[in-house]
Amino acid sequence: MAKAAKTAIKTKDQKAAAEAKNWSKVIKAVRSPKTGAYTFKETIVHKDKVKEFLAQK
């Protein structure tokens, strides 16, 4: 019985791993207009939207 449950969990994780490959963590350096110091903006974006995120001001 335990083997069947273990197999079910393994199959579920493979599907989640396949979906996770479509997402990327993007880190963008943003300069503060007040102080001139850089800060970093981190987000998780779908791989098709990465260029759009980096093009934003």
PDBQT receptor file of N, H, CA, C and O in Angstrom, charges set to zero:
ATOM      1  N   MET A   1       0.824  -1.192   0.000  1.00  0.00    +0.000 N 
ATOM      2  CA  MET A   1       0.000   0.000   0.000  1.00  0.00    +0.000 C 
ATOM      3  C   MET A   1       0.869   1.258   0.000  1.00  0.00    +0.000 C 
ATOM      4  O   MET A   1       0.557   2.214  -0.709  1.00  0.00    +0.000 OA
ATOM      5  N   ALA A   2       1.927   1.277   0.762  1.00  0.00    +0.000 N 
ATOM      6  H   ALA A   2       2.181   0.500   1.338  1.00  0.00    +0.000 HD
ATOM      7  CA  ALA A   2       2.777   2.457   0.844  1.00  0.00    +0.000 C 
ATOM      8  C   ALA A   2       3.461   2.744  -0.479  1.00  0.00    +0.000 C 
ATOM      9  O   ALA A   2       3.704   3.905  -0.808  1.00  0.00    +0.000 OA
ATOM     10  N   LYS A   3       3.770   1.721  -1.235  1.00  0.00    +0.000 N 
ATOM     11  H   LYS A   3       3.573   0.778  -0.968  1.00  0.00    +0.000 HD
ATOM     12  CA  LYS A   3       4.430   1.905  -2.517  1.00  0.00    +0.000 C 
ATOM     13  C   LYS A   3       3.524   2.649  -3.493  1.00  0.00    +0.000 C 
ATOM     14  O   LYS A   3       4.004   3.468  -4.277  1.00  0.00    +0.000 OA
ATOM     15  N   ALA A   4       2.245   2.379  -3.456  1.00  0.00    +0.000 N 
ATOM     16  H   ALA A   4       1.856   1.714  -2.819  1.00  0.00    +0.000 HD
ATOM     17  CA  ALA A   4       1.306   3.048  -4.362  1.00  0.00    +0.000 C 
ATOM     18  C   ALA A   4       1.234   4.538  -4.046  1.00  0.00    +0.000 C 
ATOM     19  O   ALA A   4       1.211   5.365  -4.957  1.00  0.00    +0.000 OA
ATOM     20  N   ALA A   5       1.197   4.882  -2.764  1.00  0.00    +0.000 N 
ATOM     21  H   ALA A   5       1.215   4.210  -2.024  1.00  0.00    +0.000 HD
ATOM     22  CA  ALA A   5       1.140   6.291  -2.367  1.00  0.00    +0.000 C 
ATOM     23  C   ALA A   5       2.427   7.004  -2.757  1.00  0.00    +0.000 C 
ATOM     24  O   ALA A   5       2.401   8.150  -3.205  1.00  0.00    +0.000 OA
ATOM     25  N   LYS A   6       3.547   6.321  -2.583  1.00  0.00    +0.000 N 
ATOM     26  H   LYS A   6       3.568   5.390  -2.219  1.00  0.00    +0.000 HD
ATOM     27  CA  LYS A   6       4.830   6.907  -2.938  1.00  0.00    +0.000 C 
ATOM     28  C   LYS A   6       4.897   7.185  -4.445  1.00  0.00    +0.000 C 
ATOM     29  O   LYS A   6       5.429   8.213  -4.864  1.00  0.00    +0.000 OA
ATOM     30  N   THR A   7       4.358   6.272  -5.251  1.00  0.00    +0.000 N 
ATOM     31  H   THR A   7       3.926   5.437  -4.910  1.00  0.00    +0.000 HD
ATOM     32  CA  THR A   7       4.334   6.437  -6.707  1.00  0.00    +0.000 C 
ATOM     33  C   THR A   7       3.450   7.624  -7.091  1.00  0.00    +0.000 C 
ATOM     34  O   THR A   7       3.799   8.391  -7.989  1.00  0.00    +0.000 OA
ATOM     35  N   ALA A   8       2.321   7.778  -6.425  1.00  0.00    +0.000 N 
ATOM     36  H   ALA A   8       2.037   7.155  -5.696  1.00  0.00    +0.000 HD
ATOM     37  CA  ALA A   8       1.413   8.883  -6.724  1.00  0.00    +0.000 C 
ATOM     38  C   ALA A   8       2.072  10.222  -6.438  1.00  0.00    +0.000 C 
ATOM     39  O   ALA A   8       1.900  11.170  -7.204  1.00  0.00    +0.000 OA
ATOM     40  N   ILE A   9       2.820  10.313  -5.354  1.00  0.00    +0.000 N 
ATOM     41  H   ILE A   9       2.960   9.543  -4.732  1.00  0.00    +0.000 HD
ATOM     42  CA  ILE A   9       3.509  11.558  -5.006  1.00  0.00    +0.000 C 
ATOM     43  C   ILE A   9       4.586  11.864  -6.030  1.00  0.00    +0.000 C 
ATOM     44  O   ILE A   9       4.762  13.018  -6.421  1.00  0.00    +0.000 OA
ATOM     45  N   LYS A  10       5.302  10.847  -6.466  1.00  0.00    +0.000 N 
ATOM     46  H   LYS A  10       5.159   9.910  -6.149  1.00  0.00    +0.000 HD
ATOM     47  CA  LYS A  10       6.362  11.027  -7.448  1.00  0.00    +0.000 C 
ATOM     48  C   LYS A  10       5.804  11.564  -8.765  1.00  0.00    +0.000 C 
ATOM     49  O   LYS A  10       6.407  12.452  -9.369  1.00  0.00    +0.000 OA
ATOM     50  N   THR A  11       4.675  11.046  -9.214  1.00  0.00    +0.000 N 
ATOM     51  H   THR A  11       4.186  10.325  -8.723  1.00  0.00    +0.000 HD
ATOM     52  CA  THR A  11       4.056  11.492 -10.456  1.00  0.00    +0.000 C 
ATOM     53  C   THR A  11       3.605  12.944 -10.345  1.00  0.00    +0.000 C 
ATOM     54  O   THR A  11       3.754  13.718 -11.291  1.00  0.00    +0.000 OA
ATOM     55  N   LYS A  12       3.062  13.306  -9.212  1.00  0.00    +0.000 N 
ATOM     56  H   LYS A  12       2.941  12.677  -8.444  1.00  0.00    +0.000 HD
ATOM     57  CA  LYS A  12       2.595  14.673  -8.990  1.00  0.00    +0.000 C 
ATOM     58  C   LYS A  12       3.778  15.650  -9.018  1.00  0.00    +0.000 C 
ATOM     59  O   LYS A  12       3.670  16.731  -9.596  1.00  0.00    +0.000 OA
ATOM     60  N   ASP A  13       4.889  15.284  -8.406  1.00  0.00    +0.000 N 
ATOM     61  H   ASP A  13       4.976  14.405  -7.936  1.00  0.00    +0.000 HD
ATOM     62  CA  ASP A  13       6.067  16.150  -8.370  1.00  0.00    +0.000 C 
ATOM     63  C   ASP A  13       6.655  16.354  -9.768  1.00  0.00    +0.000 C 
ATOM     64  O   ASP A  13       7.162  17.437 -10.060  1.00  0.00    +0.000 OA
ATOM     65  N   GLN A  14       6.602  15.366 -10.618  1.00  0.00    +0.000 N 
ATOM     66  H   GLN A  14       6.191  14.486 -10.381  1.00  0.00    +0.000 HD
ATOM     67  CA  GLN A  14       7.111  15.502 -11.981  1.00  0.00    +0.000 C 
ATOM     68  C   GLN A  14       6.297  16.526 -12.762  1.00  0.00    +0.000 C 
ATOM     69  O   GLN A  14       6.852  17.310 -13.531  1.00  0.00    +0.000 OA
ATOM     70  N   LYS A  15       4.996  16.517 -12.567  1.00  0.00    +0.000 N 
ATOM     71  H   LYS A  15       4.545  15.880 -11.942  1.00  0.00    +0.000 HD
ATOM     72  CA  LYS A  15       4.139  17.492 -13.250  1.00  0.00    +0.000 C 
ATOM     73  C   LYS A  15       4.438  18.908 -12.747  1.00  0.00    +0.000 C 
ATOM     74  O   LYS A  15       4.486  19.854 -13.533  1.00  0.00    +0.000 OA
ATOM     75  N   ALA A  16       4.635  19.043 -11.454  1.00  0.00    +0.000 N 
ATOM     76  H   ALA A  16       4.595  18.275 -10.816  1.00  0.00    +0.000 HD
ATOM     77  CA  ALA A  16       4.950  20.347 -10.869  1.00  0.00    +0.000 C 
ATOM     78  C   ALA A  16       6.313  20.827 -11.341  1.00  0.00    +0.000 C 
ATOM     79  O   ALA A  16       6.500  22.016 -11.597  1.00  0.00    +0.000 OA
ATOM     80  N   ALA A  17       7.267  19.907 -11.456  1.00  0.00    +0.000 N 
ATOM     81  H   ALA A  17       7.116  18.940 -11.247  1.00  0.00    +0.000 HD
ATOM     82  CA  ALA A  17       8.607  20.275 -11.913  1.00  0.00    +0.000 C 
ATOM     83  C   ALA A  17       8.569  20.729 -13.372  1.00  0.00    +0.000 C 
ATOM     84  O   ALA A  17       9.276  21.664 -13.748  1.00  0.00    +0.000 OA
ATOM     85  N   ALA A  18       7.760  20.083 -14.184  1.00  0.00    +0.000 N 
ATOM     86  H   ALA A  18       7.185  19.324 -13.879  1.00  0.00    +0.000 HD
ATOM     87  CA  ALA A  18       7.638  20.471 -15.591  1.00  0.00    +0.000 C 
ATOM     88  C   ALA A  18       7.027  21.866 -15.706  1.00  0.00    +0.000 C 
ATOM     89  O   ALA A  18       7.435  22.650 -16.563  1.00  0.00    +0.000 OA
ATOM     90  N   GLU A  19       6.069  22.179 -14.865  1.00  0.00    +0.000 N 
ATOM     91  H   GLU A  19       5.737  21.542 -14.169  1.00  0.00    +0.000 HD
ATOM     92  CA  GLU A  19       5.450  23.508 -14.879  1.00  0.00    +0.000 C 
ATOM     93  C   GLU A  19       6.407  24.565 -14.340  1.00  0.00    +0.000 C 
ATOM     94  O   GLU A  19       6.409  25.698 -14.821  1.00  0.00    +0.000 OA
ATOM     95  N   ALA A  20       7.205  24.215 -13.363  1.00  0.00    +0.000 N 
ATOM     96  H   ALA A  20       7.203  23.295 -12.972  1.00  0.00    +0.000 HD
ATOM     97  CA  ALA A  20       8.130  25.168 -12.741  1.00  0.00    +0.000 C 
ATOM     98  C   ALA A  20       9.218  25.625 -13.710  1.00  0.00    +0.000 C 
ATOM     99  O   ALA A  20       9.776  26.710 -13.542  1.00  0.00    +0.000 OA
ATOM    100  N   LYS A  21       9.518  24.836 -14.693  1.00  0.00    +0.000 N 
ATOM    101  H   LYS A  21       9.065  23.955 -14.830  1.00  0.00    +0.000 HD
ATOM    102  CA  LYS A  21      10.549  25.202 -15.662  1.00  0.00    +0.000 C 
ATOM    103  C   LYS A  21      10.122  26.376 -16.539  1.00  0.00    +0.000 C 
ATOM    104  O   LYS A  21      10.955  26.962 -17.230  1.00  0.00    +0.000 OA
ATOM    105  N   ASN A  22       8.850  26.723 -16.520  1.00  0.00    +0.000 N 
ATOM    106  H   ASN A  22       8.174  26.247 -15.958  1.00  0.00    +0.000 HD
ATOM    107  CA  ASN A  22       8.347  27.839 -17.316  1.00  0.00    +0.000 C 
ATOM    108  C   ASN A  22       8.476  29.181 -16.601  1.00  0.00    +0.000 C 
ATOM    109  O   ASN A  22       8.120  30.211 -17.174  1.00  0.00    +0.000 OA
ATOM    110  N   TRP A  23       8.968  29.195 -15.385  1.00  0.00    +0.000 N 
ATOM    111  H   TRP A  23       9.257  28.358 -14.920  1.00  0.00    +0.000 HD
ATOM    112  CA  TRP A  23       9.081  30.411 -14.592  1.00  0.00    +0.000 C 
ATOM    113  C   TRP A  23      10.541  30.738 -14.316  1.00  0.00    +0.000 C 
ATOM    114  O   TRP A  23      11.365  29.833 -14.181  1.00  0.00    +0.000 OA
ATOM    115  N   SER A  24      10.867  32.020 -14.230  1.00  0.00    +0.000 N 
ATOM    116  H   SER A  24      10.198  32.755 -14.340  1.00  0.00    +0.000 HD
ATOM    117  CA  SER A  24      12.238  32.456 -13.963  1.00  0.00    +0.000 C 
ATOM    118  C   SER A  24      12.224  33.542 -12.901  1.00  0.00    +0.000 C 
ATOM    119  O   SER A  24      11.286  34.335 -12.820  1.00  0.00    +0.000 OA
ATOM    120  N   LYS A  25      13.271  33.570 -12.089  1.00  0.00    +0.000 N 
ATOM    121  H   LYS A  25      14.033  32.926 -12.155  1.00  0.00    +0.000 HD
ATOM    122  CA  LYS A  25      13.449  34.641 -11.120  1.00  0.00    +0.000 C 
ATOM    123  C   LYS A  25      14.268  35.726 -11.800  1.00  0.00    +0.000 C 
ATOM    124  O   LYS A  25      15.373  35.468 -12.278  1.00  0.00    +0.000 OA
ATOM    125  N   VAL A  26      13.733  36.931 -11.844  1.00  0.00    +0.000 N 
ATOM    126  H   VAL A  26      12.836  37.141 -11.456  1.00  0.00    +0.000 HD
ATOM    127  CA  VAL A  26      14.383  38.043 -12.525  1.00  0.00    +0.000 C 
ATOM    128  C   VAL A  26      14.774  39.087 -11.490  1.00  0.00    +0.000 C 
ATOM    129  O   VAL A  26      13.961  39.481 -10.654  1.00  0.00    +0.000 OA
ATOM    130  N   ILE A  27      16.016  39.529 -11.554  1.00  0.00    +0.000 N 
ATOM    131  H   ILE A  27      16.676  39.209 -12.233  1.00  0.00    +0.000 HD
ATOM    132  CA  ILE A  27      16.523  40.550 -10.642  1.00  0.00    +0.000 C 
ATOM    133  C   ILE A  27      16.903  41.763 -11.479  1.00  0.00    +0.000 C 
ATOM    134  O   ILE A  27      17.715  41.667 -12.399  1.00  0.00    +0.000 OA
ATOM    135  N   LYS A  28      16.307  42.903 -11.151  1.00  0.00    +0.000 N 
ATOM    136  H   LYS A  28      15.647  42.980 -10.404  1.00  0.00    +0.000 HD
ATOM    137  CA  LYS A  28      16.515  44.129 -11.921  1.00  0.00    +0.000 C 
ATOM    138  C   LYS A  28      17.094  45.204 -11.008  1.00  0.00    +0.000 C 
ATOM    139  O   LYS A  28      16.580  45.434  -9.913  1.00  0.00    +0.000 OA
ATOM    140  N   ALA A  29      18.159  45.860 -11.453  1.00  0.00    +0.000 N 
ATOM    141  H   ALA A  29      18.576  45.673 -12.343  1.00  0.00    +0.000 HD
ATOM    142  CA  ALA A  29      18.745  46.960 -10.689  1.00  0.00    +0.000 C 
ATOM    143  C   ALA A  29      17.976  48.236 -11.015  1.00  0.00    +0.000 C 
ATOM    144  O   ALA A  29      17.789  48.579 -12.182  1.00  0.00    +0.000 OA
ATOM    145  N   VAL A  30      17.535  48.931  -9.977  1.00  0.00    +0.000 N 
ATOM    146  H   VAL A  30      17.686  48.653  -9.028  1.00  0.00    +0.000 HD
ATOM    147  CA  VAL A  30      16.763  50.161 -10.140  1.00  0.00    +0.000 C 
ATOM    148  C   VAL A  30      17.492  51.271  -9.397  1.00  0.00    +0.000 C 
ATOM    149  O   VAL A  30      17.833  51.118  -8.224  1.00  0.00    +0.000 OA
ATOM    150  N   ARG A  31      17.728  52.374 -10.068  1.00  0.00    +0.000 N 
ATOM    151  H   ARG A  31      17.451  52.499 -11.021  1.00  0.00    +0.000 HD
ATOM    152  CA  ARG A  31      18.443  53.485  -9.449  1.00  0.00    +0.000 C 
ATOM    153  C   ARG A  31      17.451  54.461  -8.816  1.00  0.00    +0.000 C 
ATOM    154  O   ARG A  31      16.466  54.851  -9.443  1.00  0.00    +0.000 OA
ATOM    155  N   SER A  32      17.716  54.843  -7.595  1.00  0.00    +0.000 N 
ATOM    156  H   SER A  32      18.516  54.526  -7.086  1.00  0.00    +0.000 HD
ATOM    157  CA  SER A  32      16.864  55.780  -6.881  1.00  0.00    +0.000 C 
ATOM    158  C   SER A  32      17.115  57.194  -7.407  1.00  0.00    +0.000 C 
ATOM    159  O   SER A  32      18.266  57.627  -7.460  1.00  0.00    +0.000 OA
ATOM    160  N   PRO A  33      16.071  57.920  -7.794  1.00  0.00    +0.000 N 
ATOM    161  CA  PRO A  33      16.272  59.283  -8.294  1.00  0.00    +0.000 C 
ATOM    162  C   PRO A  33      16.705  60.257  -7.188  1.00  0.00    +0.000 C 
ATOM    163  O   PRO A  33      17.342  61.273  -7.468  1.00  0.00    +0.000 OA
ATOM    164  N   LYS A  34      16.360  59.946  -5.947  1.00  0.00    +0.000 N 
ATOM    165  H   LYS A  34      15.843  59.121  -5.719  1.00  0.00    +0.000 HD
ATOM    166  CA  LYS A  34      16.681  60.823  -4.830  1.00  0.00    +0.000 C 
ATOM    167  C   LYS A  34      18.152  60.727  -4.417  1.00  0.00    +0.000 C 
ATOM    168  O   LYS A  34      18.839  61.743  -4.307  1.00  0.00    +0.000 OA
ATOM    169  N   THR A  35      18.627  59.503  -4.189  1.00  0.00    +0.000 N 
ATOM    170  H   THR A  35      18.069  58.678  -4.279  1.00  0.00    +0.000 HD
ATOM    171  CA  THR A  35      19.976  59.312  -3.664  1.00  0.00    +0.000 C 
ATOM    172  C   THR A  35      20.979  58.835  -4.708  1.00  0.00    +0.000 C 
ATOM    173  O   THR A  35      22.187  58.985  -4.525  1.00  0.00    +0.000 OA
ATOM    174  N   GLY A  36      20.485  58.265  -5.792  1.00  0.00    +0.000 N 
ATOM    175  H   GLY A  36      19.503  58.143  -5.940  1.00  0.00    +0.000 HD
ATOM    176  CA  GLY A  36      21.373  57.734  -6.818  1.00  0.00    +0.000 C 
ATOM    177  C   GLY A  36      21.863  56.331  -6.518  1.00  0.00    +0.000 C 
ATOM    178  O   GLY A  36      22.610  55.749  -7.306  1.00  0.00    +0.000 OA
ATOM    179  N   ALA A  37      21.452  55.789  -5.396  1.00  0.00    +0.000 N 
ATOM    180  H   ALA A  37      20.846  56.261  -4.756  1.00  0.00    +0.000 HD
ATOM    181  CA  ALA A  37      21.862  54.430  -5.017  1.00  0.00    +0.000 C 
ATOM    182  C   ALA A  37      21.017  53.404  -5.776  1.00  0.00    +0.000 C 
ATOM    183  O   ALA A  37      19.872  53.669  -6.140  1.00  0.00    +0.000 OA
ATOM    184  N   TYR A  38      21.597  52.247  -6.002  1.00  0.00    +0.000 N 
ATOM    185  H   TYR A  38      22.528  52.031  -5.707  1.00  0.00    +0.000 HD
ATOM    186  CA  TYR A  38      20.887  51.173  -6.677  1.00  0.00    +0.000 C 
ATOM    187  C   TYR A  38      20.195  50.272  -5.669  1.00  0.00    +0.000 C 
ATOM    188  O   TYR A  38      20.747  49.962  -4.614  1.00  0.00    +0.000 OA
ATOM    189  N   THR A  39      18.988  49.859  -6.004  1.00  0.00    +0.000 N 
ATOM    190  H   THR A  39      18.540  50.111  -6.862  1.00  0.00    +0.000 HD
ATOM    191  CA  THR A  39      18.272  48.830  -5.258  1.00  0.00    +0.000 C 
ATOM    192  C   THR A  39      17.912  47.739  -6.252  1.00  0.00    +0.000 C 
ATOM    193  O   THR A  39      17.968  47.949  -7.464  1.00  0.00    +0.000 OA
ATOM    194  N   PHE A  40      17.551  46.596  -5.746  1.00  0.00    +0.000 N 
ATOM    195  H   PHE A  40      17.506  46.426  -4.762  1.00  0.00    +0.000 HD
ATOM    196  CA  PHE A  40      17.250  45.470  -6.615  1.00  0.00    +0.000 C 
ATOM    197  C   PHE A  40      15.809  45.042  -6.442  1.00  0.00    +0.000 C 
ATOM    198  O   PHE A  40      15.320  44.880  -5.324  1.00  0.00    +0.000 OA
ATOM    199  N   LYS A  41      15.135  44.860  -7.571  1.00  0.00    +0.000 N 
ATOM    200  H   LYS A  41      15.532  44.992  -8.479  1.00  0.00    +0.000 HD
ATOM    201  CA  LYS A  41      13.749  44.424  -7.582  1.00  0.00    +0.000 C 
ATOM    202  C   LYS A  41      13.739  42.978  -8.075  1.00  0.00    +0.000 C 
ATOM    203  O   LYS A  41      14.156  42.697  -9.199  1.00  0.00    +0.000 OA
ATOM    204  N   GLU A  42      13.264  42.073  -7.237  1.00  0.00    +0.000 N 
ATOM    205  H   GLU A  42      12.925  42.302  -6.325  1.00  0.00    +0.000 HD
ATOM    206  CA  GLU A  42      13.227  40.652  -7.577  1.00  0.00    +0.000 C 
ATOM    207  C   GLU A  42      11.790  40.198  -7.749  1.00  0.00    +0.000 C 
ATOM    208  O   GLU A  42      10.940  40.478  -6.903  1.00  0.00    +0.000 OA
ATOM    209  N   THR A  43      11.514  39.496  -8.845  1.00  0.00    +0.000 N 
ATOM    210  H   THR A  43      12.204  39.269  -9.532  1.00  0.00    +0.000 HD
ATOM    211  CA  THR A  43      10.197  38.901  -9.044  1.00  0.00    +0.000 C 
ATOM    212  C   THR A  43      10.352  37.580  -9.772  1.00  0.00    +0.000 C 
ATOM    213  O   THR A  43      11.381  37.300 -10.386  1.00  0.00    +0.000 OA
ATOM    214  N   ILE A  44       9.311  36.782  -9.688  1.00  0.00    +0.000 N 
ATOM    215  H   ILE A  44       8.475  37.009  -9.189  1.00  0.00    +0.000 HD
ATOM    216  CA  ILE A  44       9.256  35.533 -10.433  1.00  0.00    +0.000 C 
ATOM    217  C   ILE A  44       8.266  35.759 -11.563  1.00  0.00    +0.000 C 
ATOM    218  O   ILE A  44       7.102  36.087 -11.333  1.00  0.00    +0.000 OA
ATOM    219  N   VAL A  45       8.749  35.576 -12.801  1.00  0.00    +0.000 N 
ATOM    220  H   VAL A  45       9.695  35.309 -12.988  1.00  0.00    +0.000 HD
ATOM    221  CA  VAL A  45       7.984  35.919 -13.990  1.00  0.00    +0.000 C 
ATOM    222  C   VAL A  45       7.951  34.715 -14.923  1.00  0.00    +0.000 C 
ATOM    223  O   VAL A  45       8.891  33.922 -14.963  1.00  0.00    +0.000 OA
ATOM    224  N   HIS A  46       6.874  34.588 -15.662  1.00  0.00    +0.000 N 
ATOM    225  H   HIS A  46       6.109  35.232 -15.630  1.00  0.00    +0.000 HD
ATOM    226  CA  HIS A  46       6.801  33.532 -16.678  1.00  0.00    +0.000 C 
ATOM    227  C   HIS A  46       7.856  33.810 -17.740  1.00  0.00    +0.000 C 
ATOM    228  O   HIS A  46       8.128  34.967 -18.058  1.00  0.00    +0.000 OA
ATOM    229  N   LYS A  47       8.444  32.765 -18.286  1.00  0.00    +0.000 N 
ATOM    230  H   LYS A  47       8.223  31.825 -18.027  1.00  0.00    +0.000 HD
ATOM    231  CA  LYS A  47       9.573  32.935 -19.199  1.00  0.00    +0.000 C 
ATOM    232  C   LYS A  47       9.226  33.733 -20.449  1.00  0.00    +0.000 C 
ATOM    233  O   LYS A  47      10.119  34.303 -21.077  1.00  0.00    +0.000 OA
ATOM    234  N   ASP A  48       7.960  33.788 -20.822  1.00  0.00    +0.000 N 
ATOM    235  H   ASP A  48       7.235  33.325 -20.312  1.00  0.00    +0.000 HD
ATOM    236  CA  ASP A  48       7.550  34.573 -21.982  1.00  0.00    +0.000 C 
ATOM    237  C   ASP A  48       7.474  36.071 -21.680  1.00  0.00    +0.000 C 
ATOM    238  O   ASP A  48       7.463  36.879 -22.609  1.00  0.00    +0.000 OA
ATOM    239  N   LYS A  49       7.421  36.450 -20.427  1.00  0.00    +0.000 N 
ATOM    240  H   LYS A  49       7.430  35.794 -19.673  1.00  0.00    +0.000 HD
ATOM    241  CA  LYS A  49       7.238  37.853 -20.019  1.00  0.00    +0.000 C 
ATOM    242  C   LYS A  49       8.514  38.503 -19.482  1.00  0.00    +0.000 C 
ATOM    243  O   LYS A  49       8.457  39.632 -18.994  1.00  0.00    +0.000 OA
ATOM    244  N   VAL A  50       9.651  37.832 -19.556  1.00  0.00    +0.000 N 
ATOM    245  H   VAL A  50       9.697  36.915 -19.952  1.00  0.00    +0.000 HD
ATOM    246  CA  VAL A  50      10.891  38.353 -18.981  1.00  0.00    +0.000 C 
ATOM    247  C   VAL A  50      11.311  39.650 -19.662  1.00  0.00    +0.000 C 
ATOM    248  O   VAL A  50      11.635  40.620 -18.976  1.00  0.00    +0.000 OA
ATOM    249  N   LYS A  51      11.314  39.693 -20.980  1.00  0.00    +0.000 N 
ATOM    250  H   LYS A  51      11.051  38.905 -21.537  1.00  0.00    +0.000 HD
ATOM    251  CA  LYS A  51      11.726  40.902 -21.696  1.00  0.00    +0.000 C 
ATOM    252  C   LYS A  51      10.815  42.075 -21.402  1.00  0.00    +0.000 C 
ATOM    253  O   LYS A  51      11.277  43.212 -21.306  1.00  0.00    +0.000 OA
ATOM    254  N   GLU A  52       9.518  41.813 -21.256  1.00  0.00    +0.000 N 
ATOM    255  H   GLU A  52       9.142  40.889 -21.334  1.00  0.00    +0.000 HD
ATOM    256  CA  GLU A  52       8.567  42.878 -20.920  1.00  0.00    +0.000 C 
ATOM    257  C   GLU A  52       8.865  43.443 -19.532  1.00  0.00    +0.000 C 
ATOM    258  O   GLU A  52       8.803  44.656 -19.326  1.00  0.00    +0.000 OA
ATOM    259  N   PHE A  53       9.185  42.569 -18.585  1.00  0.00    +0.000 N 
ATOM    260  H   PHE A  53       9.235  41.584 -18.752  1.00  0.00    +0.000 HD
ATOM    261  CA  PHE A  53       9.500  43.027 -17.232  1.00  0.00    +0.000 C 
ATOM    262  C   PHE A  53      10.751  43.895 -17.224  1.00  0.00    +0.000 C 
ATOM    263  O   PHE A  53      10.781  44.936 -16.569  1.00  0.00    +0.000 OA
ATOM    264  N   LEU A  54      11.775  43.476 -17.944  1.00  0.00    +0.000 N 
ATOM    265  H   LEU A  54      11.750  42.630 -18.477  1.00  0.00    +0.000 HD
ATOM    266  CA  LEU A  54      13.022  44.230 -17.968  1.00  0.00    +0.000 C 
ATOM    267  C   LEU A  54      12.886  45.554 -18.728  1.00  0.00    +0.000 C 
ATOM    268  O   LEU A  54      13.653  46.484 -18.480  1.00  0.00    +0.000 OA
ATOM    269  N   ALA A  55      11.929  45.649 -19.641  1.00  0.00    +0.000 N 
ATOM    270  H   ALA A  55      11.306  44.894 -19.842  1.00  0.00    +0.000 HD
ATOM    271  CA  ALA A  55      11.726  46.872 -20.407  1.00  0.00    +0.000 C 
ATOM    272  C   ALA A  55      10.959  47.931 -19.600  1.00  0.00    +0.000 C 
ATOM    273  O   ALA A  55      10.991  49.111 -19.952  1.00  0.00    +0.000 OA
ATOM    274  N   GLN A  56      10.271  47.525 -18.525  1.00  0.00    +0.000 N 
ATOM    275  H   GLN A  56      10.245  46.567 -18.239  1.00  0.00    +0.000 HD
ATOM    276  CA  GLN A  56       9.513  48.488 -17.708  1.00  0.00    +0.000 C 
ATOM    277  C   GLN A  56      10.439  49.457 -17.020  1.00  0.00    +0.000 C 
ATOM    278  O   GLN A  56      11.579  49.122 -16.699  1.00  0.00    +0.000 OA
ATOM    279  N   LYS A  57       9.942  50.673 -16.791  1.00  0.00    +0.000 N 
ATOM    280  H   LYS A  57       9.016  50.945 -17.052  1.00  0.00    +0.000 HD
ATOM    281  CA  LYS A  57      10.706  51.658 -16.017  1.00  0.00    +0.000 C 
ATOM    282  C   LYS A  57      10.138  51.793 -14.648  1.00  0.00    +0.000 C 
ATOM    283  O   LYS A  57      10.643  52.576 -13.844  1.00  0.00    +0.000 OA
TER     284      LYS A  57
